[in-house]
Amino acid sequence: MIDLGVSKLALIAVVALIVVGPDRLPKVARMAGNLFGRMQRYMADVKSEVSRQMEVEEFKKLREESTAAFKEVETSLQSTVQEAGGNLSDQADVYGSHLNTLPLDAKEVLAKSTRQGRKSWGVRRAARPTWYKHSTGVRTRVQSGAARMKRFQYSANNT
């Protein structure tokens, strides 16, 4: 960086005053300040873009490493499942043929054990006891807005 002291700045100001003149010096100083500000903003933009590109590169490397680790874990799980399947088939030979009906694929077991869609929502909601629903204020009956308004108007008029 350029080393500018007070004496050098004063010398530059005197030379500018002589070359430009006292009447145009404020306009030139304003223009120089604007150009200096633009230069600083441009340099800040370039620095932020470079840092953003570096972060993107780091993220790509991290993503590649994580996908490699995921594939490694997946292959080890598949080998473990295959070993377990082999052990189960060996046990089926020893204990009988009724073990052959067991699903050996983990995806089949997962698909049968998890329910999806509206039925699972109903099962989860119905799993709460009724006393808990009443104590927490969960609605147990579906009611339209008009019916709800009529019910509350009726109860407010009777009290």
C-alpha positions as CSV (number, residue, x, y, z in Angstrom):
1,M,0.0,0.0,0.0
2,I,1.1,3.6,-0.6
3,D,2.5,5.3,2.5
4,L,0.8,8.7,2.6
5,G,1.7,10.9,5.5
6,V,0.4,14.4,6.3
7,S,3.3,16.1,4.6
8,K,2.7,14.2,1.3
9,L,-1.0,14.9,1.4
10,A,-0.3,18.6,1.9
11,L,2.1,18.6,-1.1
12,I,-0.5,16.9,-3.3
13,A,-3.1,19.4,-2.2
14,V,-0.8,22.3,-3.1
15,V,0.0,20.9,-6.5
16,A,-3.7,20.2,-7.2
17,L,-4.5,23.8,-6.2
18,I,-1.9,25.2,-8.6
19,V,-2.7,22.8,-11.5
20,V,-6.5,22.9,-11.3
21,G,-7.1,26.3,-9.8
22,P,-9.2,27.4,-6.8
23,D,-12.5,27.7,-8.6
24,R,-12.5,24.1,-10.0
25,L,-10.8,22.4,-7.1
26,P,-14.0,21.5,-5.1
27,K,-15.6,19.9,-8.2
28,V,-12.4,17.9,-8.9
29,A,-12.2,16.8,-5.2
30,R,-15.9,15.7,-5.3
31,M,-15.3,13.7,-8.5
32,A,-12.2,12.1,-7.0
33,G,-14.1,11.2,-3.9
34,N,-16.9,9.6,-6.0
35,L,-14.3,7.7,-8.0
36,F,-12.6,6.5,-4.8
37,G,-15.9,5.4,-3.3
38,R,-16.8,3.5,-6.5
39,M,-13.4,1.8,-6.5
40,Q,-13.9,0.8,-2.8
41,R,-17.4,-0.7,-3.6
42,Y,-16.0,-2.5,-6.6
43,M,-13.2,-4.0,-4.5
44,A,-15.6,-5.1,-1.8
45,D,-17.8,-6.7,-4.4
46,V,-14.8,-8.6,-5.9
47,K,-13.8,-9.7,-2.4
48,S,-17.3,-11.0,-1.5
49,E,-17.6,-12.8,-4.9
50,V,-14.2,-14.5,-4.3
51,S,-15.1,-15.5,-0.8
52,R,-18.5,-16.8,-2.1
53,Q,-16.8,-18.9,-4.7
54,M,-14.4,-20.3,-2.1
55,E,-17.4,-21.2,0.1
56,V,-19.1,-22.9,-2.9
57,E,-16.0,-24.9,-3.6
58,E,-15.7,-25.9,0.1
59,F,-19.4,-26.9,0.1
60,K,-18.9,-29.0,-3.1
61,K,-15.9,-30.8,-1.4
62,L,-18.0,-31.4,1.7
63,R,-20.9,-32.7,-0.3
64,E,-18.6,-35.1,-2.3
65,E,-17.1,-36.4,1.0
66,S,-20.5,-36.9,2.6
67,T,-21.8,-38.8,-0.5
68,A,-18.8,-41.0,-0.4
69,A,-19.3,-41.7,3.3
70,F,-23.0,-42.3,2.7
71,K,-22.2,-44.8,-0.1
72,E,-19.7,-46.5,2.1
73,V,-22.2,-46.9,4.9
74,E,-24.9,-48.1,2.4
75,T,-22.6,-50.8,1.1
76,S,-21.7,-51.9,4.6
77,L,-25.4,-52.0,5.5
78,Q,-26.2,-54.0,2.4
79,S,-23.4,-56.5,3.2
80,T,-24.7,-56.8,6.8
81,V,-28.3,-57.4,5.6
82,Q,-27.0,-60.1,3.1
83,E,-25.1,-61.7,5.9
84,A,-28.1,-61.7,8.2
85,G,-30.2,-63.1,5.3
86,G,-27.7,-65.9,4.9
87,N,-27.8,-66.6,8.6
88,L,-31.6,-66.7,8.5
89,S,-31.6,-69.0,5.6
90,D,-29.1,-71.3,7.4
91,Q,-31.3,-71.2,10.5
92,A,-34.3,-72.0,8.3
93,D,-32.5,-75.1,7.1
94,V,-31.8,-76.1,10.7
95,Y,-35.1,-75.2,12.4
96,G,-37.6,-75.7,9.6
97,S,-39.1,-74.1,6.5
98,H,-41.4,-71.7,8.3
99,L,-38.6,-69.1,8.6
100,N,-38.5,-68.8,4.8
101,T,-41.6,-66.6,4.9
102,L,-39.6,-63.8,6.6
103,P,-38.8,-60.9,4.3
104,L,-35.1,-60.5,3.9
105,D,-35.1,-57.1,2.2
106,A,-35.0,-54.2,4.6
107,K,-37.1,-52.1,2.3
108,E,-40.0,-54.6,2.4
109,V,-39.9,-54.6,6.2
110,L,-39.9,-50.8,6.3
111,A,-42.7,-50.5,3.8
112,K,-44.9,-53.0,5.8
113,S,-44.1,-51.4,9.2
114,T,-44.8,-47.7,8.2
115,R,-48.2,-46.5,7.2
116,Q,-48.6,-43.5,5.0
117,G,-51.4,-41.1,4.2
118,R,-54.7,-40.3,5.9
119,K,-55.0,-43.5,7.8
120,S,-51.7,-43.0,9.7
121,W,-52.9,-39.5,10.7
122,G,-56.1,-41.0,12.0
123,V,-54.3,-43.7,13.9
124,R,-51.9,-41.2,15.5
125,R,-54.7,-38.8,16.5
126,A,-56.9,-41.6,17.8
127,A,-54.0,-42.9,19.9
128,R,-54.5,-40.1,22.4
129,P,-56.8,-40.9,25.2
130,T,-60.2,-39.1,25.3
131,W,-59.5,-37.6,28.8
132,Y,-56.3,-36.0,27.5
133,K,-58.2,-34.5,24.5
134,H,-60.8,-33.0,26.9
135,S,-58.2,-31.6,29.3
136,T,-56.1,-30.0,26.5
137,G,-59.1,-28.7,24.5
138,V,-58.6,-30.8,21.4
139,R,-61.8,-31.0,19.3
140,T,-63.2,-34.5,19.2
141,R,-66.1,-33.8,16.9
142,V,-66.0,-32.0,13.6
143,Q,-68.5,-29.1,13.4
144,S,-69.1,-26.4,10.8
145,G,-68.5,-22.8,11.6
146,A,-72.2,-22.0,11.4
147,A,-73.1,-24.8,13.8
148,R,-70.4,-23.7,16.2
149,M,-71.7,-20.1,16.2
150,K,-75.2,-21.3,16.8
151,R,-74.0,-23.5,19.7
152,F,-72.2,-20.6,21.4
153,Q,-75.0,-18.1,20.8
154,Y,-77.5,-20.5,22.3
155,S,-75.3,-21.1,25.4
156,A,-74.7,-17.3,25.8
157,N,-78.4,-16.5,25.6
158,N,-79.3,-19.1,28.3
159,T,-76.8,-17.9,30.9
